[in-house]
């Protein structure tokens, strides 16, 4: 049985080394002991049961010109195709509005947090970031092999990338952002979570000591980031390929205005 109370508060944080390669240098209030991705503005919670598993969708209000590319219905359709055994105890899907400083320093499509503090409890969470459509997408022309592969994936998602003098650049289009976040980011982060379950949680024995769990966590943490990324990419690529073969994806954006209003959400968080 997975027990969140056994988790070290530092799991999934920079103290454990997680995210060192994409660390954001953002203000950290001394009074409020939360990580930047846990500090939400105005938000609503919508619960959905998918494959008899409860998911909580936390929708943070967006600022002007920023939008959540994926709707709850979009995400529900993809989550319903993920094997139930891969859910583990993950129930939080957070649609988050990043700050401008975070966007300027290093924006991301999404992230997995192994222990996310929400309403005084801790759960694993997948975060999907809102995107400011007035901004442009930029990548340095000095790309590693892995970054070159990612650039090709983005082209496959539909992003029209142009080579400038210093950067690869593309305008943000909500349909392309949605393709990236829905068909790749979400399953990619689930790939990381499944890897974590396989190494850390599934080998758990009844009444074992915390030290045994911590050793498995340290083992997982000590894996090269390239190995963890390879696992997540493989999981996401296989999942995407299977859904394409079944003609499940791609599918049109599910923007049910009546349902959005019924859930107490703002339509302006999803479209102009």
C-alpha positions in Angstrom: 0.0 0.0 0.0 1.5 3.4 -1.0 1.7 5.6 2.0 2.3 9.4 1.3 3.2 10.0 4.9 6.4 7.9 4.5 7.7 10.2 1.8 10.6 12.6 2.6 9.4 16.2 2.1 12.4 16.7 -0.3 11.3 14.0 -2.8 11.1 15.4 -6.3 12.8 18.6 -5.3 16.2 20.2 -6.0 17.4 18.9 -2.6 17.1 15.4 -4.0 18.7 16.6 -7.3 15.4 16.4 -9.3 15.2 19.1 -12.0 18.8 20.3 -11.6 19.1 20.6 -15.4 16.0 22.8 -15.6 16.1 24.6 -12.3 14.3 27.9 -12.2 15.8 30.7 -10.1 12.7 32.3 -8.8 11.9 34.1 -5.6 11.3 31.8 -2.6 9.3 33.4 0.3 10.8 32.6 3.7 7.4 32.7 5.3 5.5 30.4 2.9 7.4 27.1 2.8 6.2 26.0 -0.6 8.0 25.5 -3.9 7.2 27.9 -6.7 5.1 25.3 -8.6 3.0 24.8 -5.4 2.1 28.5 -5.0 -1.1 28.8 -6.9 -3.3 31.9 -7.4 -7.0 31.6 -7.8 -8.0 28.1 -8.8 -10.8 25.6 -9.1 -10.8 21.8 -8.5 -12.8 19.5 -10.7 -13.0 15.8 -9.9 -13.4 13.1 -12.5 -13.5 9.3 -12.1 -11.5 7.7 -14.9 -11.2 3.9 -15.1 -12.7 3.9 -11.5 -9.7 6.1 -10.3 -10.3 9.5 -8.9 -8.4 12.4 -10.5 -8.5 15.9 -9.3 -7.9 18.6 -11.9 -6.6 21.8 -10.4 -7.2 24.7 -12.8 -5.4 27.9 -12.0 -6.8 31.1 -13.5 -4.7 32.4 -16.3 -3.5 35.9 -17.0 -4.4 37.9 -20.1 -3.2 36.3 -23.3 -2.3 33.1 -21.5 -4.4 29.9 -22.0 -4.6 26.3 -21.0 -4.2 24.5 -24.3 -5.6 21.2 -23.0 -9.2 21.1 -21.7 -10.2 18.7 -18.9 -12.1 16.6 -21.5 -9.0 16.4 -23.6 -6.9 15.2 -20.7 -9.6 12.8 -19.6 -9.7 11.1 -23.0 -5.9 10.5 -22.9 -5.9 9.5 -19.3 -8.6 6.9 -20.0 -6.2 5.2 -22.4 -3.3 4.9 -19.9 -3.3 1.5 -18.2 -5.0 1.8 -14.8 -2.0 0.1 -13.1 0.2 2.9 -14.2 -1.9 5.5 -12.2 -0.4 4.4 -8.9 -1.5 6.9 -6.3 -1.2 9.8 -8.8 -4.5 11.8 -8.8 -3.5 15.5 -9.2 -3.4 17.0 -12.7 -2.5 20.7 -12.2 -3.1 23.2 -15.1 -0.8 26.0 -13.8 -0.1 29.6 -14.8 3.7 30.2 -14.6 5.0 33.6 -13.7 6.6 35.8 -16.4 9.9 35.4 -14.6 9.7 31.6 -14.8 8.8 31.9 -18.5 11.8 34.1 -19.2 14.3 32.0 -17.3 13.2 28.6 -18.5 9.7 27.6 -19.5 8.6 24.0 -19.6 5.6 22.2 -21.2 5.0 20.3 -18.0 6.6 18.4 -15.1 6.1 15.5 -12.7 6.3 16.2 -9.0 6.6 13.1 -6.8 5.4 14.9 -3.7 3.2 18.0 -4.4 1.8 19.9 -1.5 -1.9 20.8 -2.2 -4.4 21.9 0.4 -2.2 20.7 3.3 -1.7 17.2 1.8 1.0 15.7 -0.4 0.4 13.7 -3.6 2.2 12.9 -6.8 1.2 15.4 -9.4 1.6 16.1 -13.1 1.7 19.8 -14.0 0.8 21.2 -17.4 1.8 24.8 -17.9 -0.4 27.5 -19.5 1.2 29.3 -22.4 1.3 33.0 -23.3 0.4 33.2 -26.9 2.0 36.7 -27.3 5.4 35.1 -26.6 7.5 33.2 -29.1 9.2 29.9 -28.7 13.0 30.1 -28.8 15.8 27.6 -28.7 19.5 28.2 -28.9 21.1 27.0 -32.2 23.8 25.3 -30.1 21.9 22.1 -29.5 22.9 18.8 -27.9 22.0 15.6 -29.6 19.0 15.2 -27.3 17.9 18.8 -27.9 18.1 18.2 -31.7 15.8 15.1 -31.2 13.4 17.2 -29.2 13.3 19.9 -31.9 12.3 17.2 -34.4 9.6 16.1 -32.1 8.3 19.6 -31.9 8.2 19.8 -35.7 6.2 16.6 -35.7 3.8 18.2 -33.3 3.1 20.9 -35.9 5.3 23.8 -34.6 6.6 25.8 -37.6 10.2 26.4 -36.5 12.3 29.0 -38.3 16.1 29.4 -38.1 17.1 32.9 -37.1 20.6 34.3 -36.5 20.9 33.2 -32.9 17.8 31.0 -32.3 15.4 28.5 -33.7 12.1 30.3 -33.3 8.4 29.6 -33.7 5.1 31.3 -32.8 3.0 29.7 -30.2 -0.2 28.3 -31.7 -2.7 26.8 -29.3 -3.3 23.7 -31.5 0.4 22.9 -31.7 0.9 23.5 -28.0 -2.0 21.2 -27.3 -0.5 18.5 -29.5 2.8 18.7 -27.6 1.3 18.7 -24.1 -1.6 16.2 -24.7 0.1 13.6 -26.9 3.6 13.8 -25.6 4.1 15.7 -22.4 1.3 14.0 -20.4 2.4 10.4 -21.4 6.1 11.4 -21.0 5.5 12.4 -17.4 3.5 9.3 -16.8 6.5 7.4 -18.2 8.7 9.0 -15.5 6.1 8.0 -12.9 5.9 4.4 -14.1 9.7 4.2 -13.9 9.5 5.5 -10.4 6.8 3.0 -9.4 8.8 0.1 -10.9 11.9 0.9 -9.0 10.6 2.4 -5.8 7.0 1.5 -4.9 6.2 -1.8 -6.5 9.0 -3.8 -4.8 7.6 -2.7 -1.4 7.0 -5.5 1.1 4.4 -5.5 3.9 5.7 -3.8 7.1 9.1 -3.0 5.7 11.2 -0.4 7.4 11.4 3.1 5.9 15.1 2.6 5.2 14.3 -0.1 2.7 12.0 2.3 0.8 14.7 5.1 1.0 17.3 2.8 -0.5 15.1 2.2 -3.5 14.4 5.9 -3.8 18.2 6.6 -3.7 18.7 3.9 -6.3 16.1 5.6 -8.6 17.6 9.0 -7.9 21.1 7.7 -8.8 20.1 6.6 -12.2 21.6 8.7 -15.0 19.1 11.4 -16.2 19.7 10.0 -19.7 18.4 6.6 -18.6 15.3 8.1 -17.0 14.6 10.3 -20.0 15.0 7.3 -22.3 12.5 5.3 -20.3 10.0 8.2 -20.4 10.4 8.8 -24.1 10.1 5.1 -24.8 6.9 4.9 -22.8 5.4 8.0 -24.4 6.4 7.0 -28.0 4.9 3.5 -27.6 1.7 4.9 -26.1 1.4 7.5 -28.8 2.0 5.0 -31.5 -0.7 2.6 -30.2 -3.2 5.4 -30.0 -2.4 6.5 -33.6 -2.8 2.9 -34.8 -6.2 2.7 -33.1 -7.2 6.1 -34.7 -7.8 7.5 -31.2 -5.4 10.4 -31.8 -5.3 13.0 -33.1 -8.7 14.3 -32.2 -10.3 17.8 -32.2 -10.1 19.9 -29.2 -13.0 19.2 -26.8 -14.2 22.7 -25.8 -17.6 22.1 -24.2 -18.5 25.6 -23.1 -21.6 24.4 -21.1 -19.5 21.9 -19.2 -16.7 24.4 -18.5 -19.3 26.8 -17.0 -20.9 23.9 -15.0 -17.5 23.1 -13.5 -17.2 26.7 -12.4 -14.3 27.4 -14.7 -13.7 30.5 -16.8 -13.9 30.1 -20.6 -11.3 32.8 -20.9 -8.7 30.4 -19.4 -9.1 28.2 -22.4 -9.8 30.5 -25.3 -9.9 34.2 -26.3 
